Structures are given as structure tokens and as C-alpha cells.
Amino acid sequence: MATKKKAAPPPETDWGGVLRTGREGVARWNGRSETARQMTRLGRGDYASCDLSGIDFSGQSVLSFRGARVNFAGAKLTRGSLIEADLRGADFTGAEMTKFCARNADLTGAKLPGVVLKGGRLVGAKFVGADLSDADLTGADLSGADFTDANLTGTVLAELVFDQTTKWPEGFEVPPGAKWAPEAPDPRFDGVGEAAVAVNVNGLLARLSRVIDANRMTRVKEMLQGGTNQLFSEIEPGLVRGVVRSQREPDLVYSCLIRSDGTYTCATPNLAECLGLRGEPCKHLLVLLIGLTKADRLDAGTADRYVVAAGGKKHTWNADLENEVSDTLLRYKGAEAGEIDWRPTETVPEDFYAM
């Protein structure tokens, strides 16, 4: 009896193309579940001058989003991240932007009047000539941000964080209550300002919450609190590498590594690059660093320096790294088969409930 051929899977929807159609595409996008939206990669398309008004990008994380002059009026961007994005001249009038991350994004000439950006992570963002009149930036991190010629009339700037590299409009006086980042020693670090280095896992977590996308840190937290994690690790001078089991697929593992120069990568056993590598270390690598530091297997200062060195860098994938990842996976398979003695470090959820 002839076997039936399996039906070919339906073609994947080009959501970038859908969104470029304007309001009809936005309606289709908003009709999807939040999980489905967040799993969709949008970084490769060019959305310049597109009408994305009313779009729901809540929790959406996109690297290098190209959206010059895009219309985000009335959009939901709460907890969203558009890292290193081109948002020049974009219109955010009426958008919901609490805890929005625009690290190293270019918002030159953008319109953000009256927008609520409370708790925003705007490190290194460029707001040259932008309209932020009556906007609320309470608790935002503006370290390294550039507000040259920006309209800050009526802007609420309470409890914000800035540093010596933050640029303000000429003659602008920073309001009372704003915090200069390196103003006082932090007991979780040795030193102050750029020279500060974590002395314990709490310092490492503080660093990660500052430099890593908030949505990614939420997934790291869920992974650490959701159950035990077995971390098979190798710690060498200038290098940390190891194997971490997938949170969603128990039979899938990831081999990841990070070097002292900030080079990092992560891949599956078939050497497919981890989809979580979107302009910064993935959750598997972060769980590896945190777990090893918590167990005193890895010096907190070393982990901190590696994370800082990786800042602003995209992951690397070449023959050298492929060989290192493969070697680690082969050793892991040997440990599973009982051929070698390689004992894992185990994380316990209770250790991270206060995270």
C-alpha cells in the first residue's frame, strides 16, 4: 500500500511585508497572540515612512529596526525594545512607552510630546532636535544620551539617571532629584563609575539589568526560577564555555561561550546559531554566567568584565568558534554516556526568588 506523502508546511508569513502595507497589516499583526508576535523577527526589513500607528509592540524586541519617519502614533510600546534602531523623524505621539528600551537608537528629530517614558532604558540614545515637551521620563536611564537642541519644555525628569557623557540642550539645568550615575560607591562593586567591577552575584545581576534588554532578563529570571538548571562548564583563562539545556525543549541543549575580549556565541548540537542572539548574549549564556558566579565557580569580577566587554557587540560565528562549540558538545555527549567524569553545576530556583 502506497504511503501518503506528508503535506508541505504552509509558507511562513512575511510579517515585515505585511506591516509595510499599513493599517491593514497592523490589524493583522495585532490580532496575533503576544507570544507569536514576540517570536517574530523583524530586524531585516526597512520600515521607513510606514504607517504603524496603533501597532502593539508590547514586549517586542527588535535589533537594528530601520524606521526613519515611521508613524508610531498611538502605538503600544510598553516594555518594547528597539535597540540600535533608526527612528529619525519618527512620530510617537500618544504612544504607550513605559519601560521602553531604545539603547543606542537614533531618534533625531523624533516627535514624543507628552509621551510617558517612565523607567525607559535610553542609554546612548540620540534625541538631537527631538520634541519631548511635556513627556514623562521619571526613572529613565539617560546615561550617554544626547539631547542637543531637544525640546524639553515641561518634560518631567525626576529620579532619572545620567552620567558625564549625557548631553543636554545648551543652557539646560538638570533638575533636582536626578542622579549622576557614578556619584557614590555601590557595595556590590569595587570602585565607582566605569572602573567599578562586581564583587558578588548581586553586582553581576545589577550590571546585567543595566546593559541587557529588560525582556531578555525577564526570560533569564524565568529560567532560573522555573526549575533547576544543570550547567556543564569549562572555565579557562580568558574563556568561559559550557552546555545549558533548553528551557522549552528538554532534549535540546545549547553550547555557548564568551571570551574576555567580549566575543560570544551560542549554538545547538547541529551547529545552528541560537535565535536568542540578537545583538547581545542570549539567555543560555547569561544563565551560565549567573549560575557559575552564584556557585562560586566563576569570579564575579571576571564575569562582569566579560559582560562589559561584550557590550555593543554582535555575536561572532566562524570556524574557530564552531570548533570550540563542537568540542564542548562532544565532551557533553561523553559525560552523558558515562565515558568521562564531567559533573554539572546546578542552579536552585530558591536562590533566585529575590532576583
LUMSE-343308 format. One record per residue (C-alpha): x, y, z; residue in three letters; residue number from 0. Coordinates in Angstrom, 3 decimals. Last residue first. Layout:
<X X&Y Y&Z Z&residuo Ala&num NUM> $
...
This chain:
<X 16.009&Y 38.408&Z 41.665&residuo Met&num 354> $
<X 14.565&Y 37.662&Z 45.112&residuo Ala&num 353> $
<X 13.390&Y 34.207&Z 44.005&residuo Tyr&num 352> $
<X 16.862&Y 33.459&Z 42.634&residuo Phe&num 351> $
<X 18.433&Y 31.110&Z 45.163&residuo Asp&num 350> $
<X 15.104&Y 29.351&Z 45.634&residuo Glu&num 349> $
<X 15.184&Y 28.190&Z 41.998&residuo Pro&num 348> $
<X 18.320&Y 26.061&Z 42.563&residuo Val&num 347> $
<X 21.137&Y 26.157&Z 39.996&residuo Thr&num 346> $
<X 23.210&Y 23.024&Z 39.417&residuo Glu&num 345> $
<X 26.882&Y 22.905&Z 38.480&residuo Thr&num 344> $
<X 27.486&Y 19.871&Z 36.309&residuo Pro&num 343> $
<X 29.881&Y 16.960&Z 36.772&residuo Arg&num 342> $
<X 32.173&Y 15.918&Z 33.964&residuo Trp&num 341> $
<X 33.656&Y 12.451&Z 34.544&residuo Asp&num 340> $
<X 34.130&Y 10.951&Z 31.104&residuo Ile&num 339> $
<X 32.673&Y 7.923&Z 29.298&residuo Glu&num 338> $
<X 29.436&Y 7.923&Z 31.269&residuo Gly&num 337> $
<X 27.367&Y 8.288&Z 28.086&residuo Ala&num 336> $
<X 26.067&Y 11.684&Z 29.212&residuo Glu&num 335> $
<X 29.623&Y 12.799&Z 30.038&residuo Ala&num 334> $
<X 30.814&Y 11.756&Z 26.575&residuo Gly&num 333> $
<X 27.933&Y 13.648&Z 24.992&residuo Lys&num 332> $
<X 28.971&Y 16.735&Z 26.981&residuo Tyr&num 331> $
<X 32.564&Y 16.354&Z 25.800&residuo Arg&num 330> $
<X 31.387&Y 16.218&Z 22.211&residuo Leu&num 329> $
<X 29.253&Y 19.329&Z 22.763&residuo Leu&num 328> $
<X 32.223&Y 21.249&Z 24.187&residuo Thr&num 327> $
<X 34.419&Y 20.256&Z 21.264&residuo Asp&num 326> $
<X 31.712&Y 21.304&Z 18.784&residuo Ser&num 325> $
<X 31.385&Y 24.790&Z 20.362&residuo Val&num 324> $
<X 35.157&Y 25.228&Z 20.217&residuo Glu&num 323> $
<X 35.307&Y 24.059&Z 16.602&residuo Asn&num 322> $
<X 32.467&Y 26.383&Z 15.562&residuo Glu&num 321> $
<X 34.255&Y 29.234&Z 17.340&residuo Leu&num 320> $
<X 37.362&Y 28.745&Z 15.231&residuo Asp&num 319> $
<X 35.394&Y 28.218&Z 12.016&residuo Ala&num 318> $
<X 33.419&Y 31.455&Z 12.454&residuo Asn&num 317> $
<X 30.365&Y 32.790&Z 14.284&residuo Trp&num 316> $
<X 30.517&Y 36.040&Z 16.266&residuo Thr&num 315> $
<X 27.770&Y 37.670&Z 18.328&residuo His&num 314> $
<X 27.049&Y 41.367&Z 17.952&residuo Lys&num 313> $
<X 28.961&Y 43.818&Z 20.105&residuo Lys&num 312> $
<X 27.541&Y 46.817&Z 21.989&residuo Gly&num 311> $
<X 28.504&Y 45.389&Z 25.351&residuo Gly&num 310> $
<X 30.528&Y 42.170&Z 25.102&residuo Ala&num 309> $
<X 33.458&Y 43.698&Z 27.021&residuo Ala&num 308> $
<X 31.068&Y 44.722&Z 29.817&residuo Val&num 307> $
<X 29.745&Y 41.164&Z 30.068&residuo Val&num 306> $
<X 33.279&Y 39.716&Z 30.137&residuo Tyr&num 305> $
<X 34.348&Y 42.214&Z 32.805&residuo Arg&num 304> $
<X 31.351&Y 41.286&Z 34.985&residuo Asp&num 303> $
<X 32.026&Y 37.557&Z 34.674&residuo Ala&num 302> $
<X 35.622&Y 38.121&Z 35.751&residuo Thr&num 301> $
<X 34.575&Y 40.363&Z 38.642&residuo Gly&num 300> $
<X 32.068&Y 37.784&Z 39.847&residuo Ala&num 299> $
<X 34.739&Y 35.067&Z 39.920&residuo Asp&num 298> $
<X 33.379&Y 31.830&Z 38.459&residuo Leu&num 297> $
<X 32.785&Y 28.582&Z 40.351&residuo Arg&num 296> $
<X 31.466&Y 30.480&Z 43.349&residuo Asp&num 295> $
<X 28.078&Y 28.752&Z 42.942&residuo Ala&num 294> $
<X 26.360&Y 32.104&Z 42.344&residuo Lys&num 293> $
<X 29.030&Y 33.009&Z 39.768&residuo Thr&num 292> $
<X 28.562&Y 29.721&Z 37.914&residuo Leu&num 291> $
<X 24.796&Y 30.168&Z 37.834&residuo Gly&num 290> $
<X 24.977&Y 33.796&Z 36.710&residuo Ile&num 289> $
<X 27.450&Y 33.109&Z 33.902&residuo Leu&num 288> $
<X 25.592&Y 30.030&Z 32.603&residuo Leu&num 287> $
<X 22.202&Y 31.723&Z 32.920&residuo Val&num 286> $
<X 23.582&Y 34.620&Z 30.840&residuo Leu&num 285> $
<X 24.901&Y 32.250&Z 28.168&residuo Leu&num 284> $
<X 21.563&Y 30.457&Z 27.905&residuo His&num 283> $
<X 19.604&Y 33.743&Z 27.972&residuo Lys&num 282> $
<X 21.368&Y 35.034&Z 24.861&residuo Cys&num 281> $
<X 24.312&Y 37.472&Z 24.847&residuo Pro&num 280> $
<X 23.638&Y 40.734&Z 22.952&residuo Glu&num 279> $
<X 22.741&Y 41.967&Z 19.460&residuo Gly&num 278> $
<X 20.016&Y 39.437&Z 18.887&residuo Arg&num 277> $
<X 21.494&Y 36.090&Z 19.848&residuo Leu&num 276> $
<X 18.282&Y 34.471&Z 21.086&residuo Gly&num 275> $
<X 17.898&Y 32.526&Z 17.841&residuo Leu&num 274> $
<X 20.839&Y 30.330&Z 18.863&residuo Cys&num 273> $
<X 23.071&Y 29.571&Z 15.879&residuo Glu&num 272> $
<X 22.563&Y 26.171&Z 14.285&residuo Ala&num 271> $
<X 25.564&Y 23.958&Z 14.968&residuo Leu&num 270> $
<X 23.596&Y 20.695&Z 14.803&residuo Asn&num 269> $
<X 24.136&Y 20.396&Z 18.578&residuo Pro&num 268> $
<X 22.572&Y 23.866&Z 19.079&residuo Thr&num 267> $
<X 24.583&Y 27.102&Z 19.107&residuo Ala&num 266> $
<X 25.759&Y 30.016&Z 21.271&residuo Cys&num 265> $
<X 28.264&Y 32.820&Z 20.676&residuo Thr&num 264> $
<X 30.435&Y 35.381&Z 22.416&residuo Tyr&num 263> $
<X 33.453&Y 37.603&Z 21.779&residuo Thr&num 262> $
<X 33.710&Y 40.215&Z 24.541&residuo Gly&num 261> $
<X 37.512&Y 40.327&Z 24.714&residuo Asp&num 260> $
<X 37.466&Y 38.129&Z 27.839&residuo Ser&num 259> $
<X 35.777&Y 35.361&Z 25.910&residuo Arg&num 258> $
<X 32.231&Y 34.053&Z 25.992&residuo Ile&num 257> $
<X 30.922&Y 30.595&Z 25.208&residuo Leu&num 256> $
<X 27.734&Y 28.701&Z 24.491&residuo Cys&num 255> $
<X 26.675&Y 25.149&Z 23.722&residuo Ser&num 254> $
<X 22.912&Y 24.779&Z 23.770&residuo Tyr&num 253> $
<X 20.950&Y 21.667&Z 24.655&residuo Val&num 252> $
<X 17.715&Y 20.218&Z 23.313&residuo Leu&num 251> $
<X 16.034&Y 17.194&Z 24.901&residuo Asp&num 250> $
<X 14.195&Y 19.303&Z 27.474&residuo Pro&num 249> $
<X 12.661&Y 21.596&Z 24.793&residuo Glu&num 248> $
<X 11.293&Y 24.825&Z 26.254&residuo Arg&num 247> $
<X 14.021&Y 25.684&Z 28.770&residuo Gln&num 246> $
<X 16.844&Y 24.360&Z 26.601&residuo Ser&num 245> $
<X 19.688&Y 22.665&Z 28.485&residuo Arg&num 244> $
<X 22.898&Y 24.604&Z 29.017&residuo Val&num 243> $
<X 26.346&Y 23.470&Z 27.878&residuo Val&num 242> $
<X 29.544&Y 25.330&Z 28.686&residuo Gly&num 241> $
<X 32.133&Y 27.925&Z 27.872&residuo Arg&num 240> $
<X 34.071&Y 30.521&Z 29.819&residuo Val&num 239> $
<X 37.271&Y 31.973&Z 28.378&residuo Leu&num 238> $
<X 40.148&Y 34.353&Z 29.185&residuo Gly&num 237> $
<X 41.967&Y 31.886&Z 31.403&residuo Pro&num 236> $
<X 39.847&Y 28.718&Z 31.383&residuo Glu&num 235> $
<X 36.476&Y 27.831&Z 32.831&residuo Ile&num 234> $
<X 34.742&Y 24.804&Z 31.343&residuo Glu&num 233> $
<X 31.109&Y 24.281&Z 32.236&residuo Ser&num 232> $
<X 28.287&Y 21.771&Z 32.312&residuo Phe&num 231> $
<X 25.395&Y 23.735&Z 33.789&residuo Leu&num 230> $
<X 22.411&Y 21.784&Z 35.049&residuo Gln&num 229> $
<X 19.440&Y 24.069&Z 35.556&residuo Asn&num 228> $
<X 16.895&Y 23.525&Z 38.304&residuo Thr&num 227> $
<X 13.399&Y 24.883&Z 37.865&residuo Gly&num 226> $
<X 11.325&Y 27.907&Z 36.889&residuo Gly&num 225> $
<X 13.207&Y 30.486&Z 38.938&residuo Gln&num 224> $
<X 16.428&Y 30.456&Z 36.889&residuo Leu&num 223> $
<X 14.662&Y 30.171&Z 33.522&residuo Met&num 222> $
<X 12.025&Y 32.731&Z 34.425&residuo Glu&num 221> $
<X 14.731&Y 35.172&Z 35.533&residuo Lys&num 220> $
<X 16.645&Y 34.682&Z 32.278&residuo Val&num 219> $
<X 13.392&Y 35.278&Z 30.374&residuo Arg&num 218> $
<X 12.826&Y 38.527&Z 32.296&residuo Thr&num 217> $
<X 16.452&Y 39.494&Z 31.628&residuo Met&num 216> $
<X 15.754&Y 39.132&Z 27.912&residuo Arg&num 215> $
<X 12.722&Y 41.383&Z 28.186&residuo Asn&num 214> $
<X 14.767&Y 44.006&Z 30.037&residuo Ala&num 213> $
<X 17.475&Y 44.108&Z 27.339&residuo Asp&num 212> $
<X 20.929&Y 43.714&Z 28.860&residuo Ile&num 211> $
<X 23.197&Y 46.572&Z 29.988&residuo Val&num 210> $
<X 21.663&Y 47.805&Z 33.235&residuo Arg&num 209> $
<X 19.909&Y 44.665&Z 34.458&residuo Ser&num 208> $
<X 23.099&Y 42.771&Z 33.613&residuo Leu&num 207> $
<X 25.233&Y 45.043&Z 35.772&residuo Arg&num 206> $
<X 22.898&Y 44.719&Z 38.737&residuo Ala&num 205> $
<X 22.869&Y 40.943&Z 38.287&residuo Leu&num 204> $
<X 26.687&Y 40.908&Z 38.323&residuo Leu&num 203> $
<X 26.711&Y 43.055&Z 41.455&residuo Gly&num 202> $
<X 24.285&Y 40.686&Z 43.138&residuo Asn&num 201> $
<X 26.491&Y 37.759&Z 42.088&residuo Val&num 200> $
<X 29.421&Y 39.208&Z 44.014&residuo Asn&num 199> $
<X 32.283&Y 41.718&Z 43.736&residuo Val&num 198> $
<X 31.173&Y 43.410&Z 40.519&residuo Ala&num 197> $
<X 33.711&Y 45.797&Z 38.959&residuo Val&num 196> $
<X 33.589&Y 49.615&Z 39.024&residuo Ala&num 195> $
<X 36.115&Y 51.430&Z 36.779&residuo Ala&num 194> $
<X 33.397&Y 52.994&Z 34.605&residuo Glu&num 193> $
<X 31.915&Y 54.773&Z 37.603&residuo Gly&num 192> $
<X 32.924&Y 53.677&Z 41.076&residuo Val&num 191> $
<X 35.262&Y 51.090&Z 42.592&residuo Gly&num 190> $
<X 34.666&Y 47.514&Z 43.738&residuo Asp&num 189> $
<X 31.013&Y 46.790&Z 43.170&residuo Phe&num 188> $
<X 28.055&Y 45.389&Z 45.121&residuo Arg&num 187> $
<X 28.741&Y 47.904&Z 47.888&residuo Pro&num 186> $
<X 27.984&Y 50.761&Z 45.418&residuo Asp&num 185> $
<X 30.309&Y 53.740&Z 45.809&residuo Pro&num 184> $
<X 28.708&Y 57.141&Z 45.256&residuo Ala&num 183> $
<X 28.058&Y 59.655&Z 42.434&residuo Glu&num 182> $
<X 28.943&Y 57.470&Z 39.463&residuo Pro&num 181> $
<X 25.474&Y 57.551&Z 37.865&residuo Ala&num 180> $
<X 24.575&Y 61.198&Z 38.410&residuo Trp&num 179> $
<X 21.119&Y 61.013&Z 39.883&residuo Lys&num 178> $
<X 18.291&Y 63.397&Z 39.058&residuo Ala&num 177> $
<X 16.436&Y 64.593&Z 42.148&residuo Gly&num 176> $
<X 16.965&Y 68.288&Z 41.470&residuo Pro&num 175> $
<X 16.517&Y 69.251&Z 37.812&residuo Pro&num 174> $
<X 19.364&Y 69.276&Z 35.248&residuo Val&num 173> $
<X 19.809&Y 72.843&Z 34.060&residuo Glu&num 172> $
<X 19.622&Y 73.465&Z 30.302&residuo Phe&num 171> $
<X 21.770&Y 76.310&Z 28.952&residuo Gly&num 170> $
<X 22.586&Y 74.492&Z 25.713&residuo Glu&num 169> $
<X 20.465&Y 71.372&Z 25.373&residuo Pro&num 168> $
<X 21.817&Y 68.425&Z 27.393&residuo Trp&num 167> $
<X 24.475&Y 65.829&Z 26.529&residuo Lys&num 166> $
<X 24.901&Y 62.741&Z 28.749&residuo Thr&num 165> $
<X 28.560&Y 61.648&Z 28.780&residuo Thr&num 164> $
<X 29.193&Y 62.651&Z 32.401&residuo Gln&num 163> $
<X 26.333&Y 60.498&Z 33.598&residuo Asp&num 162> $
<X 22.553&Y 60.321&Z 33.766&residuo Phe&num 161> $
<X 19.971&Y 58.563&Z 35.923&residuo Val&num 160> $
<X 16.416&Y 59.801&Z 36.319&residuo Leu&num 159> $
<X 14.676&Y 60.344&Z 39.635&residuo Glu&num 158> $
<X 12.517&Y 63.127&Z 38.208&residuo Ala&num 157> $
<X 12.922&Y 64.377&Z 34.635&residuo Leu&num 156> $
<X 9.385&Y 65.504&Z 33.784&residuo Val&num 155> $
<X 9.496&Y 67.436&Z 30.489&residuo Thr&num 154> $
<X 7.708&Y 70.792&Z 30.655&residuo Gly&num 153> $
<X 9.813&Y 72.217&Z 27.840&residuo Thr&num 152> $
<X 12.461&Y 69.634&Z 26.963&residuo Leu&num 151> $
<X 12.666&Y 70.463&Z 23.252&residuo Asn&num 150> $
<X 15.902&Y 68.868&Z 22.004&residuo Ala&num 149> $
<X 18.734&Y 71.069&Z 20.702&residuo Asp&num 148> $
<X 21.347&Y 68.530&Z 21.898&residuo Thr&num 147> $
<X 19.591&Y 65.821&Z 23.917&residuo Phe&num 146> $
<X 22.283&Y 63.137&Z 23.504&residuo Asp&num 145> $
<X 22.062&Y 60.045&Z 25.747&residuo Ala&num 144> $
<X 25.260&Y 58.684&Z 27.359&residuo Gly&num 143> $
<X 23.461&Y 57.644&Z 30.527&residuo Ser&num 142> $
<X 19.804&Y 58.582&Z 30.184&residuo Leu&num 141> $
<X 18.362&Y 55.861&Z 32.411&residuo Asp&num 140> $
<X 14.693&Y 56.719&Z 32.983&residuo Ala&num 139> $
<X 13.216&Y 56.959&Z 36.490&residuo Gly&num 138> $
<X 10.688&Y 59.613&Z 35.518&residuo Thr&num 137> $
<X 10.960&Y 60.418&Z 31.804&residuo Leu&num 136> $
<X 7.488&Y 61.970&Z 31.458&residuo Asp&num 135> $
<X 6.991&Y 63.943&Z 28.230&residuo Ala&num 134> $
<X 5.639&Y 67.506&Z 28.479&residuo Asp&num 133> $
<X 7.820&Y 68.576&Z 25.520&residuo Ser&num 132> $
<X 9.988&Y 65.728&Z 24.251&residuo Leu&num 131> $
<X 10.321&Y 67.081&Z 20.693&residuo Asp&num 130> $
<X 13.582&Y 65.784&Z 19.198&residuo Ala&num 129> $
<X 16.312&Y 68.137&Z 17.952&residuo Gly&num 128> $
<X 19.035&Y 65.622&Z 18.821&residuo Val&num 127> $
<X 17.440&Y 62.760&Z 20.754&residuo Phe&num 126> $
<X 20.247&Y 60.203&Z 20.299&residuo Lys&num 125> $
<X 20.092&Y 57.158&Z 22.573&residuo Ala&num 124> $
<X 23.275&Y 56.096&Z 24.389&residuo Gly&num 123> $
<X 21.352&Y 54.606&Z 27.290&residuo Val&num 122> $
<X 17.630&Y 55.142&Z 26.845&residuo Leu&num 121> $
<X 16.265&Y 52.470&Z 29.134&residuo Arg&num 120> $
<X 12.878&Y 53.947&Z 29.970&residuo Gly&num 119> $
<X 11.649&Y 53.716&Z 33.559&residuo Gly&num 118> $
<X 8.836&Y 56.150&Z 32.797&residuo Lys&num 117> $
<X 8.689&Y 57.041&Z 29.111&residuo Leu&num 116> $
<X 5.193&Y 58.553&Z 29.129&residuo Val&num 115> $
<X 4.774&Y 60.569&Z 25.898&residuo Val&num 114> $
<X 3.549&Y 64.154&Z 26.222&residuo Gly&num 113> $
<X 5.265&Y 65.213&Z 23.012&residuo Pro&num 112> $
<X 7.442&Y 62.425&Z 21.513&residuo Leu&num 111> $
<X 8.129&Y 63.558&Z 17.936&residuo Lys&num 110> $
<X 11.504&Y 62.401&Z 16.606&residuo Ala&num 109> $
<X 14.006&Y 64.905&Z 15.211&residuo Gly&num 108> $
<X 16.968&Y 62.641&Z 15.908&residuo Thr&num 107> $
<X 15.689&Y 59.430&Z 17.461&residuo Leu&num 106> $
<X 18.825&Y 57.375&Z 16.748&residuo Asp&num 105> $
<X 18.943&Y 54.244&Z 18.923&residuo Ala&num 104> $
<X 21.923&Y 53.378&Z 21.135&residuo Asn&num 103> $
<X 19.610&Y 51.730&Z 23.686&residuo Arg&num 102> $
<X 15.983&Y 52.455&Z 22.868&residuo Ala&num 101> $
<X 14.299&Y 50.441&Z 25.624&residuo Cys&num 100> $
<X 10.707&Y 51.251&Z 26.610&residuo Phe&num 99> $
<X 9.933&Y 50.904&Z 30.314&residuo Lys&num 98> $
<X 6.650&Y 52.815&Z 29.831&residuo Thr&num 97> $
<X 6.178&Y 53.703&Z 26.151&residuo Met&num 96> $
<X 2.462&Y 53.950&Z 25.364&residuo Glu&num 95> $
<X 2.252&Y 56.060&Z 22.178&residuo Ala&num 94> $
<X 0.150&Y 59.232&Z 22.009&residuo Gly&num 93> $
<X 2.508&Y 60.972&Z 19.583&residuo Thr&num 92> $
<X 5.383&Y 58.636&Z 18.731&residuo Phe&num 91> $
<X 6.184&Y 60.132&Z 15.303&residuo Asp&num 90> $
<X 9.524&Y 59.043&Z 13.829&residuo Ala&num 89> $
<X 11.854&Y 61.752&Z 12.484&residuo Gly&num 88> $
<X 14.917&Y 59.574&Z 12.905&residuo Arg&num 87> $
<X 13.992&Y 56.202&Z 14.324&residuo Leu&num 86> $
<X 16.991&Y 54.179&Z 13.115&residuo Asp&num 85> $
<X 17.257&Y 51.475&Z 15.756&residuo Ala&num 84> $
<X 20.312&Y 50.441&Z 17.779&residuo Glu&num 83> $
<X 17.949&Y 48.601&Z 20.146&residuo Ile&num 82> $
<X 14.212&Y 48.848&Z 19.564&residuo Leu&num 81> $
<X 12.983&Y 47.243&Z 22.769&residuo Ser&num 80> $
<X 9.383&Y 47.034&Z 23.941&residuo Gly&num 79> $
<X 8.457&Y 47.039&Z 27.625&residuo Arg&num 78> $
<X 5.444&Y 49.243&Z 26.760&residuo Thr&num 77> $
<X 5.462&Y 50.001&Z 23.026&residuo Leu&num 76> $
<X 1.741&Y 50.189&Z 22.359&residuo Lys&num 75> $
<X 1.305&Y 52.503&Z 19.365&residuo Ala&num 74> $
<X -0.916&Y 55.594&Z 19.435&residuo Gly&num 73> $
<X 1.231&Y 57.351&Z 16.841&residuo Ala&num 72> $
<X 4.084&Y 55.070&Z 15.711&residuo Phe&num 71> $
<X 4.335&Y 56.659&Z 12.242&residuo Asn&num 70> $
<X 7.734&Y 55.810&Z 10.747&residuo Val&num 69> $
<X 9.950&Y 58.745&Z 9.760&residuo Arg&num 68> $
<X 13.074&Y 56.532&Z 9.867&residuo Ala&num 67> $
<X 12.112&Y 53.015&Z 10.860&residuo Gly&num 66> $
<X 15.007&Y 50.637&Z 10.315&residuo Arg&num 65> $
<X 14.992&Y 48.345&Z 13.376&residuo Phe&num 64> $
<X 18.591&Y 47.489&Z 14.289&residuo Ser&num 63> $
<X 17.638&Y 44.813&Z 16.824&residuo Leu&num 62> $
<X 13.981&Y 44.147&Z 17.579&residuo Val&num 61> $
<X 12.473&Y 43.130&Z 20.927&residuo Ser&num 60> $
<X 8.682&Y 43.236&Z 21.260&residuo Gln&num 59> $
<X 7.406&Y 43.397&Z 24.849&residuo Gly&num 58> $
<X 4.412&Y 45.447&Z 23.765&residuo Ser&num 57> $
<X 4.779&Y 46.121&Z 20.017&residuo Phe&num 56> $
<X 1.039&Y 46.536&Z 19.511&residuo Asp&num 55> $
<X 0.559&Y 48.760&Z 16.449&residuo Ile&num 54> $
<X -1.732&Y 51.773&Z 16.777&residuo Gly&num 53> $
<X 0.040&Y 53.763&Z 14.075&residuo Ser&num 52> $
<X 2.427&Y 51.632&Z 12.055&residuo Leu&num 51> $
<X 2.200&Y 53.810&Z 8.941&residuo Asp&num 50> $
<X 5.497&Y 53.210&Z 7.147&residuo Cys&num 49> $
<X 7.861&Y 56.146&Z 6.438&residuo Ser&num 48> $
<X 10.944&Y 53.879&Z 6.648&residuo Ala&num 47> $
<X 10.008&Y 50.307&Z 7.550&residuo Tyr&num 46> $
<X 13.052&Y 48.587&Z 6.052&residuo Asp&num 45> $
<X 13.080&Y 44.898&Z 6.862&residuo Gly&num 44> $
<X 15.851&Y 42.848&Z 8.462&residuo Arg&num 43> $
<X 15.039&Y 43.374&Z 12.142&residuo Gly&num 42> $
<X 11.533&Y 41.926&Z 12.206&residuo Leu&num 41> $
<X 11.939&Y 38.535&Z 13.837&residuo Arg&num 40> $
<X 8.668&Y 37.028&Z 15.042&residuo Thr&num 39> $
<X 8.743&Y 35.181&Z 18.387&residuo Met&num 38> $
<X 7.429&Y 38.272&Z 20.201&residuo Gln&num 37> $
<X 4.379&Y 38.455&Z 17.980&residuo Arg&num 36> $
<X 3.504&Y 34.790&Z 18.468&residuo Ala&num 35> $
<X 3.804&Y 35.152&Z 22.253&residuo Thr&num 34> $
<X 1.633&Y 38.282&Z 22.271&residuo Glu&num 33> $
<X -1.071&Y 36.415&Z 20.376&residuo Ser&num 32> $
<X -1.971&Y 37.576&Z 16.869&residuo Arg&num 31> $
<X -4.763&Y 40.028&Z 16.035&residuo Gly&num 30> $
<X -2.402&Y 42.983&Z 16.470&residuo Asn&num 29> $
<X -0.376&Y 41.831&Z 13.454&residuo Trp&num 28> $
<X -3.434&Y 41.506&Z 11.219&residuo Arg&num 27> $
<X -4.612&Y 44.985&Z 12.251&residuo Ala&num 26> $
<X -1.125&Y 46.404&Z 11.616&residuo Val&num 25> $
<X -1.182&Y 44.883&Z 8.124&residuo Gly&num 24> $
<X -4.472&Y 46.610&Z 7.321&residuo Glu&num 23> $
<X -3.144&Y 49.842&Z 8.818&residuo Arg&num 22> $
<X -0.016&Y 49.997&Z 6.698&residuo Gly&num 21> $
<X 1.051&Y 47.594&Z 3.930&residuo Thr&num 20> $
<X 4.598&Y 47.653&Z 5.327&residuo Arg&num 19> $
<X 3.381&Y 45.575&Z 8.232&residuo Leu&num 18> $
<X 2.537&Y 42.643&Z 5.964&residuo Val&num 17> $
<X 5.919&Y 42.812&Z 4.250&residuo Gly&num 16> $
<X 7.697&Y 42.605&Z 7.575&residuo Gly&num 15> $
<X 5.328&Y 39.837&Z 8.590&residuo Trp&num 14> $
<X 6.418&Y 37.666&Z 5.684&residuo Asp&num 13> $
<X 4.168&Y 34.765&Z 6.600&residuo Thr&num 12> $
<X 5.842&Y 31.372&Z 6.570&residuo Glu&num 11> $
<X 4.770&Y 29.066&Z 3.790&residuo Pro&num 10> $
<X 2.356&Y 26.287&Z 4.804&residuo Pro&num 9> $
<X 4.061&Y 23.002&Z 5.599&residuo Pro&num 8> $
<X 4.098&Y 20.525&Z 2.698&residuo Ala&num 7> $
<X 1.562&Y 17.762&Z 3.117&residuo Ala&num 6> $
<X 3.086&Y 14.459&Z 4.026&residuo Lys&num 5> $
<X 3.086&Y 11.979&Z 1.220&residuo Lys&num 4> $
<X 0.743&Y 9.091&Z 1.663&residuo Lys&num 3> $
<X 2.275&Y 5.669&Z 1.768&residuo Thr&num 2> $
<X 1.464&Y 3.302&Z -1.039&residuo Ala&num 1> $
<X 0.000&Y 0.000&Z 0.000&residuo Met&num 0> $
